[in-house]
Structure formats: structure tokens, C-alpha cells
Amino acid sequence: MGSPRKHLVLVGGGHAHMTVMKKLDTFVKRGHQVSVIGPSPHHYYSGMGPGVLSGIYRSQEVRFNIKKMVEDRGGSFVPGTVVRIEPRNRTLLLTSGDEVQYDAISFNVGSHVPVEAPAAEKNVLTVKPIENLLKARQMILDCAKRGEPKVVVVGGGPSGLEISGNVWRLVHDHGAAAQIALLAGHRLLAGFPEKARHLALRSLAARGIEVVEGVHASRFDRGCVLLEDGREYLYDLALLAWGIRPSELFRQSGLPIGEDGGLLVNEHLQSVSYPEVFGGGDCISFESHPLDKVGVHAVRQNPILYHNLLAILEGEKLQRFSPNDTYLLLFNLGDGRAIYWRKDRVWAGRIAFIFKNYLDKKFMRTFQVSGELEEDGSVF
């Protein structure tokens, strides 16, 4: 006989849980119950989010139907959001008031763009969740019908770069124009190779996208963002792409966390205090050293989480996750080109975007369920 029937819960259907969900029937065949808790039946792939904004991709091309994936393999999908973890009695509390008990659990709840006052304004959106980019797309197109929309993007990292370029692509492809300003804070692509920064600035300048460096946004007020130096930028839409943070769920629940607030995990992607609690992706803090918030780590954590979650249920040996800090980054510039960066190689061009598009679609095909692209006839 196998091990006693146990309940595995996955919170979030993100990148790090994809292999577990795809092979979920392995758990079921061994007699275990599996539940996946998420706010939506779909999970959007953030790496293709800017392309959804511009219209390069349809929304159904960049999302996974996690509900169907889970249910087709014998698991249960529970719509909802976890608001508290009670690790001592292995219980989750959902926004609905329902409680879910578990024997083993894994979190892949991602990260968020922190907002305070700007969130109250209807024309201020964070670039996460990706569904916000669908709203932004429609808002920009509506404004373009009335004139030349003013769009401000706040954030000097790769996300700010990609969003700015793809806003331009959106209005350009619709025969319109927009005033686009990228408020990049201290410096655009700070911490990246100087060549990548130069290529980004040149690309944006060639399309008339203003880049503001050396100063931060201090206040948003009814369609106007005030900078620290007193300058003001009017906007019809402001898109916030500044630094991301892990979910506050772990801090609020009293679990051990890292300096950034993420669930503190060991080399097995396992909570340092609760051996039945695991996690992956942007929501964790790796105990041995910080991991960059890039999707490649979540993808590489897939097989480790799959093995270790099955192992913890069946009393088998856990595998170690050994992060490789060498990885490829590709930035979608929104004009059919991309910036390629790996180690000391940095270049830009159409081939780089073709390569990014190939890799992204290959990843999507690996985990999308059959018929996903034909789910509906609409583009958005």
C-alpha cells in the first residue's frame, strides 16, 4: 500500500507551479488530493505582457487556463485569495471566510507594484497584474479617438522600458500619436550594462519618447504628476512600473521572511521553520543569497518543486535547488526589435525580438491546455 491520502494545496498558478500542475495526475494516482487556489481561472505570463498592451499578442495567447489544467488532471480549482496562513494548525483563511486545511502547501503568489495615494485615481494603473495592461490598452485607444493622449510611465527598469515602447507601438499601429514620457528615476536601466542603456535610450529617442532621469516622482494629483524638482507632467494615463515587492501575506501571517518580505526558504525551496511549506518565484526569499526577480528562476524551480512536493507527501528525500545567476534577458522594445543581454554580450535588433518571441511561445505551448487559443473569438 502507498502512503496515506494527504492534501496538497498550491496557492497561485504561476510559473514555478507549472510542472506540478501539468503532472498533477501523478499526485492523484498516488491517492493524494490536490487543490489549487487562485483569484482567476487564468494566469497571465508577464514576459509577454507588454506585447498584449501593444497588440502584438491576443490575451488568450499569453495566459494559461489553470482551472482546466488542474481539473483535467483530477485536482480541484478553488477561486479565491488567501488572506492569512495559520501554519501551526496547517490552515488557510480565504477572503470568502472559508478555511482550507493542508498537509503540504506551496506558494507561487508572485509580486506586486506597491502603491499608496496614486491607486485612488482611475487613470493610474500598476503594470501588475497583467490584466491592468488590458485596461490600459482600451483607455489609451479611447483617448486617441479624442486627440493625442498623454501617457506617463513611471519606473526606470526593464518594465518601464518595455511598457513605454509598447505604448508607442499601440498608438502607432492605430494611425495615432501620443505624448509619452518615461520617468526613469535616478537612471534608466541602472545596474545593467552601459551598452544596454545606450541602446534603450537611442530606441526611445528615435520614436520621440521622452526619458526623464535624475529625479523621482513625488506626488500624483488629478492627472498631474509632480517631480521632486518641481516639474509637472500632465497625463491621461499613468502606468506605474517601479520596483516590485513580494506579497505581504507571509509577514502578516507571522512566517519567517527575508529582507524583502518574501517567504524565507532553504535550498529545498522549503520554509526555514515549517517543513511542509514551500514556495517559488517572486514571492520567496532564498536563504543563501538573494535572487533577482526574473522569471527564469521560477522556471528553473519547476522540477524541484514538483519532486519535493511529492517527496514531502511520501516521506522521500528532497532535492536541492542550485540557482544559476547566469541567464538571458530579452527586452521587447515595441518596434519589432529587442535588446539581448547575456553575460558580456549586449545587442539589439529584429533577430533578438524574433528569438524572444520564439522562446516565449515555446514556453506557452509547453503548458497551455489544448484548445486554449480558441476559447473565445475576441482579441481582448
C-alpha positions, -999 to +999 in steps of 0.1 A: +000+000+000+011+036-007+013+064+018-019+077+035-040+101+014-028+137+020-039+171+008-015+192-012-025+228-018-010+252-043-016+288-038-012+306-071-008+292-105+023+310-115+055+299-134+070+279-106+039+257-102+035+249-139+052+214-138+033+204-107+000+214-123+009+197-156+018+165-138-008+168-111-023+134-121+009+118-106-002+130-072-038+119-077-028+085-089-009+080-057-040+087-037-034+124-028-059+152-030-047+184-048-063+218-047-051+250-064-062+283-050-062+314-073-081+346-079-087+338-115-091+307-137-063+321-159-027+330-152-010+356-175+026+353-185+043+386-175+071+382-201+046+388-229+025+414-210+039+445-229+031+427-261-005+424-250-006+462-243+006+470-279-015+443-296+014+421-307-004+392-288-040+384-281-048+380-244-055+343-248-021+338-263-004+349-231-024+331-205-027+296-190-061+281-182-050+268-148-085+258-138-089+235-168-053+222-164-060+213-128-094+198-132-085+178-163-059+160-141-081+152-112-074+182-090-097+210-077-095+246-085-107+269-057-114+305-068-103+329-041-074+347-024-056+336+008-055+364+034-039+345+062-018+314+069-020+296+102+010+273+099+007+257+133-026+241+125-020+240+088-050+261+078-056+289+053-082+316+056-097+329+023-113+363+016-146+344+014-142+334+051-137+297+041-109+277+056-087+252+038-066+227+056-034+211+041-008+186+047+017+202+024+015+236+006+034+257-019+031+294-026+036+310-060+017+342-055+042+364-073+049+401-066+031+434-068+038+470-076+034+489-043+010+518-045-004+543-020-021+575-029-020+570-067-042+540-065-072+562-058-071+577-092-089+559-120-063+569-146-034+555-126-027+518-131+001+495-120+016+472-146+008+442-124-014+423-126-012+419-163-050+424-166-043+460-159-025+463-193-057+452-210-075+481-193-046+505-202-048+494-238-085+503-240-080+536-221-053+547-245-073+538-276-103+557-262-082+588-255-066+586-290-101+589-305-104+623-289-069+636-295-033+629-286-032+611-253-006+619-227+009+588-212+034+588-183+053+556-174+070+556-140+099+533-135+134+530-149+138+493-150+131+468-179+094+470-173+093+508-177+113+505-209+091+478-224+058+495-214+069+528-229+079+513-262+048+493-265+025+523-257+042+538-288+035+507-308-001+507-298-009+542-310+014+540-340-004+508-353-037+527-349-025+556-370-024+579-340+002+597-319+008+601-282+029+622-258+049+595-239+072+603-210+092+577-191+100+589-157+130+567-150+140+579-116+178+580-109+188+563-141+173+542-169+184+506-166+206+513-136+227+482-128+226+470-164+255+472-189+260+507-203+256+494-238+221+481-230+212+515-215+226+533-247+205+510-270+174+516-249+178+554-249+185+555-286+154+534-294+131+556-273+146+589-286+141+578-322+104+575-315+100+607-296+096+591-262+109+615-235+131+600-208+134+619-176+164+609-153+179+621-121+146+629-104+118+609-089+080+614-089+068+628-056+031+632-060+001+623-082-028+647-082-058+646-106-040+639-139-007+656-129+025+640-115+048+664-097+085+657-097+109+663-068+125+693-087+091+710-092+084+700-128+049+688-136+037+662-162+001+661-172-013+627-181-044+610-193-030+577-181-001+569-157+014+534-157+034+525-126+063+502-133+085+509-103+101+483-081+081+451-072+077+435-038+067+400-026+032+395-012+026+408+023+008+375+031+038+359+049+047+389+070+011+393+081+008+356+089+040+356+111+060+332+089+098+338+086+106+362+058+137+377+041+147+413+040+124+419+011+094+404+028+093+372+008+088+337+023+122+327+036+131+293+021+161+270+023+179+251-005+149+228-009+126+258-015+111+249+019+102+273+047+130+275+072+106+269+101+077+248+086+089+218+066+055+213+049+055+248+035+072+255+001+074+284-024+088+296-056+091+326-079+090+362-069+072+356-035+102+338-019+135+350-003+162+324-009+181+319+024+216+315+009+216+346-013+191+370-029+177+360-063+170+386-090+132+390-096+134+374-131+111+347-144+139+323-153+144+314-116+108+304-113+110+283-145+141+266-131+124+259-098+096+239-116+111+204-115+125+210-079+091+219-065+074+190-084+099+165-069+099+180-034+062+183-030+057+147-040+086+137-017+073+156+013+039+138+010+055+104+007+084+107+031+111+107+004+144+126+000+142+163-011+162+178-039+183+209-037+177+240-059+210+254-071+204+288-086+224+298-117+228+335-117+238+334-154+207+339-176+195+355-208+173+387-207+155+400-237+136+433-237+107+439-261+113+475-274+079+477-291+092+484-326+098+449-337+132+449-320+145+437-287+176+441-266+196+409-259+218+406-228+237+375-216+270+378-197+290+403-217+270+401-249+246+430-255+230+438-288+197+449-303+177+442-334+148+424-351+165+390-347+166+395-309+128+400-309+122+370-332+143+350-307+123+363-277+090+356-295+102+321-302+112+314-266+081+329-251+057+310-274+076+278-268+072+282-231+035+289-235+030+258-257+046+237-230+019+244-205-012+257-224-041+233-225-055+220-258-078+245-274-068+274-252-063+298-282-098+290-295-115+297-262-132+328-275-133+348-307-124+381-291-090+397-290-094+412-256 
